[in-house]
Amino acid sequence: MKFNSARIQTPAITLTMAGALIAGVLISDRVLAQSASDSRYKPQHNAKGELLLPKDHVWRDWPFVGGLVTPNALNDGKAPFPEHHIVHIDPESWAHYKKTGVFREGTIIAKELTRVRAPDGANKDGSTTEVSGTGYFMGDYSGFEITIKSKKLYPNEPGNWAYYTFGHHAEPYSATAKKQPVEACAACHTASAAEDMVFSQFYPALREAKPK
């Protein structure tokens, strides 16, 4: 009896093609889901003009541009912001900045805070000694802020940037935030920020990404 080898191989080929198709669909779905949770985020306000807290910690998936820490122990116990700062930028604005070196209309910069890790046995200067050495390490999340650039929404704000604080405390953060007065945030950024009211002097990712 003779066998038709083509007929025998056909099911295997069909299964292989079907598997590839399914894998492609799954990968496509993951990419679309990530895109929907990242670059498609749009700020939302309530009837009072307060900014709503972004859902699902979406900012933690955004590009990280830099961080710093100014602990109380190094500032006579009176640091204005005695936490680690973790700074992110929304993906669409990041892509635009890498091409143009400009913060586009609609740029969103998110800053999340963590306490300085100081369990029992912390050193006198507030540092802790860990496996990697002595220093200032991140503790628990302790606050969240957002900055938005929009001439359309904030025509009278310096540089068209508006600042929102969802609290300097542990999660859960406040569900809404009022726009901060100029003297609370914008004044410092105007006086000391290196570029368009952004502290890019502290953020090497921005400096390296800027077209030369």
Backbone torsions as a table, in degrees:
resi	resn	phi	psi	omega
1	MET	NA	136.5	179.8
2	LYS	-100.1	138.4	178.5
3	PHE	-105.0	143.6	176.6
4	ASN	-91.1	103.5	-176.0
5	SER	-61.0	-31.4	-179.9
6	ALA	-64.5	-39.0	-179.7
7	ARG	-68.4	-35.1	-179.2
8	ILE	-70.0	-36.3	-176.3
9	GLN	-80.3	-21.8	-173.5
10	THR	-56.6	-46.8	179.4
11	PRO	-58.9	-40.7	-179.5
12	ALA	-63.5	-44.1	179.1
13	ILE	-62.6	-42.0	-179.5
14	THR	-63.0	-42.8	179.2
15	LEU	-64.5	-39.0	179.0
16	THR	-63.5	-44.9	178.9
17	MET	-64.4	-40.7	179.7
18	ALA	-63.9	-41.4	178.6
19	GLY	-62.6	-42.1	179.0
20	ALA	-63.7	-39.3	179.6
21	LEU	-64.5	-44.3	179.1
22	ILE	-62.9	-43.7	179.2
23	ALA	-61.4	-41.2	179.1
24	GLY	-63.3	-39.5	178.8
25	VAL	-65.0	-42.9	-179.4
26	LEU	-63.7	-43.3	178.7
27	ILE	-63.3	-43.2	179.6
28	SER	-61.0	-41.8	179.4
29	ASP	-63.3	-39.5	179.8
30	ARG	-65.9	-41.3	179.0
31	VAL	-63.0	-44.6	179.4
32	LEU	-64.4	-39.6	-179.9
33	ALA	-64.4	-42.2	178.9
34	GLN	-64.6	-41.5	179.5
35	SER	-62.5	-41.2	-178.2
36	ALA	-66.0	-32.7	-177.4
37	SER	-86.1	-12.0	-176.2
38	ASP	-110.1	-84.1	-168.6
39	SER	-71.4	-16.8	-178.5
40	ARG	-90.9	3.0	177.7
41	TYR	-65.9	131.0	176.2
42	LYS	-125.2	132.5	179.6
43	PRO	-58.8	140.2	178.2
44	GLN	-123.9	140.7	-179.6
45	HIS	-121.2	152.3	174.5
46	ASN	-90.3	-175.0	-175.9
47	ALA	-63.6	-22.3	179.4
48	LYS	-87.3	-0.7	-177.7
49	GLY	84.3	7.9	179.2
50	GLU	-80.9	143.5	179.0
51	LEU	-80.5	135.6	178.1
52	LEU	-84.4	141.4	178.0
53	LEU	-62.9	127.4	177.3
54	PRO	-57.0	144.0	-176.7
55	LYS	-81.0	152.9	169.3
56	ASP	58.9	28.6	178.4
57	HIS	51.0	41.5	-174.2
58	VAL	-56.8	-31.0	-177.3
59	TRP	-63.1	-24.1	-179.0
60	ARG	-70.1	-14.6	175.9
61	ASP	-92.4	-5.4	-177.1
62	TRP	-80.9	161.5	176.9
63	PRO	-56.8	134.7	177.4
64	PHE	-88.0	128.6	-178.0
65	VAL	-110.4	-15.6	178.2
66	GLY	164.6	174.2	179.5
67	GLY	-160.9	163.2	178.4
68	LEU	-157.0	168.3	177.3
69	VAL	-143.5	134.7	177.6
70	THR	-130.1	78.3	-173.9
71	PRO	-68.7	151.8	177.8
72	ASN	-55.5	-37.3	-175.0
73	ALA	-60.9	-24.1	179.0
74	LEU	-100.3	4.8	-177.2
75	ASN	-133.6	41.5	178.4
76	ASP	53.1	30.3	177.7
77	GLY	74.9	10.6	-173.7
78	LYS	-132.3	37.9	178.1
79	ALA	-65.6	132.5	179.1
80	PRO	-58.8	-36.7	178.9
81	PHE	-134.2	86.9	-171.7
82	PRO	-83.7	38.9	-175.3
83	GLU	-127.4	170.5	165.9
84	HIS	-74.5	138.5	175.7
85	HIS	-107.8	129.2	178.7
86	ILE	-118.8	111.7	-169.6
87	VAL	-110.6	130.6	179.8
88	HIS	-126.4	158.4	174.6
89	ILE	-128.1	145.1	-178.5
90	ASP	-64.7	146.3	-172.6
91	PRO	-58.4	-39.7	-178.5
92	GLU	-64.2	-42.5	179.3
93	SER	-70.0	-32.9	177.5
94	TRP	-63.7	-45.4	178.7
95	ALA	-62.6	-40.0	179.6
96	HIS	-66.8	-41.3	-178.6
97	TYR	-64.6	-39.5	179.9
98	LYS	-65.0	-28.2	179.5
99	LYS	-85.0	-36.2	-169.9
100	THR	-116.2	-22.1	-174.0
101	GLY	73.9	19.0	-176.7
102	VAL	-127.5	140.5	173.1
103	PHE	-80.3	114.8	-172.4
104	ARG	-73.0	165.6	169.3
105	GLU	-59.6	124.3	-179.2
106	GLY	97.8	3.0	178.7
107	THR	-57.7	136.9	177.5
108	ILE	-123.1	122.6	175.1
109	ILE	-115.6	125.5	-178.1
110	ALA	-110.8	137.3	178.9
111	LYS	-127.2	117.0	175.7
112	GLU	-106.8	147.9	-175.6
113	LEU	-114.7	149.0	168.6
114	THR	-132.2	150.2	174.7
115	ARG	-67.9	156.9	171.5
116	VAL	-75.4	129.1	-178.9
117	ARG	-63.0	120.8	-179.0
118	ALA	-147.3	68.2	177.0
119	PRO	-70.5	178.2	177.2
120	ASP	-55.5	133.7	-179.2
121	GLY	97.8	8.5	178.2
122	ALA	-62.2	152.2	179.6
123	ASN	-72.3	164.9	-176.1
124	LYS	-61.4	-29.3	-179.5
125	ASP	-87.3	10.6	178.1
126	GLY	87.0	-6.9	179.1
127	SER	-79.4	168.4	172.6
128	THR	-128.7	154.6	178.9
129	THR	-103.8	113.4	-176.9
130	GLU	-115.5	-176.2	-176.5
131	VAL	-61.3	-29.1	-178.7
132	SER	-88.4	-6.8	-179.6
133	GLY	132.8	-169.3	179.6
134	THR	-97.4	132.6	-179.2
135	GLY	-179.1	-162.9	-179.7
136	TYR	-110.5	114.5	-175.0
137	PHE	-111.3	159.4	-178.0
138	MET	-74.9	136.4	172.1
139	GLY	-103.7	-138.0	-178.3
140	ASP	-81.6	156.1	174.5
141	TYR	-58.9	140.4	-173.9
142	SER	-143.3	18.4	176.1
143	GLY	162.5	163.4	-177.7
144	PHE	-152.6	137.2	179.3
145	GLU	-138.8	154.5	176.9
146	ILE	-134.2	141.2	174.1
147	THR	-120.8	132.7	-178.4
148	ILE	-127.0	133.7	175.3
149	LYS	-102.7	120.3	179.5
150	SER	-159.4	112.2	175.8
151	LYS	-66.2	-33.5	-179.6
152	LYS	-66.6	-45.0	-176.6
153	LEU	-84.6	-31.9	-172.8
154	TYR	-130.5	61.7	-175.8
155	PRO	-65.1	-22.5	-175.8
156	ASN	-104.2	2.8	178.9
157	GLU	-87.5	146.1	177.8
158	PRO	-54.3	124.0	179.6
159	GLY	66.8	6.1	-177.0
160	ASN	64.5	25.8	175.2
161	TRP	-100.2	137.7	174.5
162	ALA	-121.5	147.2	-173.2
163	TYR	-122.2	133.7	-178.8
164	TYR	-130.7	136.9	179.7
165	THR	-120.9	121.8	179.8
166	PHE	-95.6	19.1	175.1
167	GLY	110.7	144.7	172.6
168	HIS	-105.6	74.9	-178.1
169	HIS	-159.8	171.7	-179.9
170	ALA	-65.7	159.7	175.0
171	GLU	-65.2	151.7	5.7
172	PRO	-76.4	142.0	175.6
173	TYR	-74.7	166.5	177.8
174	SER	-62.9	146.0	-177.3
175	ALA	-73.4	-24.4	179.5
176	THR	-138.1	163.0	179.2
177	ALA	-143.3	138.9	175.1
178	LYS	-85.1	150.9	175.5
179	LYS	-66.1	131.3	-177.6
180	GLN	-75.0	144.8	175.8
181	PRO	-66.1	157.3	-175.8
182	VAL	-54.1	-43.3	-175.5
183	GLU	-68.5	-19.3	-178.0
184	ALA	-79.1	-35.2	-175.3
185	CYS	-135.0	-54.7	-171.9
186	ALA	-60.1	-35.6	-177.3
187	ALA	-60.1	-42.1	179.6
188	CYS	-67.8	-42.1	179.7
189	HIS	-64.9	-39.4	178.8
190	THR	-62.6	-40.6	-174.8
191	ALA	-78.6	-31.2	-167.4
192	SER	-125.9	-15.3	-177.7
193	ALA	-72.3	144.1	-173.9
194	ALA	-78.3	-27.8	-170.9
195	GLU	-149.2	116.3	174.2
196	ASP	47.4	45.4	177.2
197	MET	65.7	18.1	177.1
198	VAL	-114.3	135.0	-177.3
199	PHE	-78.8	59.0	-177.0
200	SER	-66.0	-15.8	175.8
201	GLN	-64.1	-17.6	179.3
202	PHE	-102.0	-4.4	-171.5
203	TYR	-120.3	91.4	-176.4
204	PRO	-61.1	-29.2	179.7
205	ALA	-62.1	-38.5	178.3
206	LEU	-69.2	-43.7	-178.3
207	ARG	-62.6	-40.5	-179.4
208	GLU	-73.9	-30.6	-177.4
209	ALA	-78.4	-23.2	-176.3
210	LYS	-64.4	126.3	179.0
211	PRO	-57.0	136.0	-177.2
212	LYS	-85.0	NA	NA
